[in-house]
Amino acid sequence: MELRDSLGTAMVVVTHELASIFATGSNSVFLDVSQRTMTAAGNPSTLLAETNDPTLRLFLTRGEKS
């Protein structure tokens, strides 16, 4: 976050680690290899709160009830 702020630029981070997604992601893109497409994009917290996609919900909660 400090590097992003000091450079005044966007950063691209590729991760499956939930803490990083929610702590640093203001705009995330979710890809589905089986569908070979982007399945969702946006703020990860907003997506979690609003998604009806069970696969995305499972990924963002790792199966825990939210």
Buried (B, 14 or more C-beta within 10 A) or exposed (E): EEEEEEEEEEEEEEEEEEEEBBEBBEEBEBEBEEEEEEBBEBBBBEBBEEBEBEBBBEBBEEEEEE
